[in-house]
């Protein structure tokens, strides 16, 4: 997965341990790289861009799920309380 290796975000279908999709509708696990908003990540905070087009990619994920009446389970590794200041 190029987005994971290059930018730290990805999306996969929710499956059981045998790889079978769970549920009657499409459900995807979406993991975001929330480190881009972390206020102690000074390099990222000064760049003022969207590394790897994560937000455009996320919009596409949502549009694809909307077409099939799907569901998203979103994860992030940095709490986004009041740290995302831009």
Secondary structure, 3 states (H helix, E strand, C coil): CHHHHHHCCEEEECECCCCCECCCCCEEEEEECHHHHCCCCHHHHHHCCCHHHHHHHHHHHHHHHHHCCCEEEEEECCCCCCCCCC
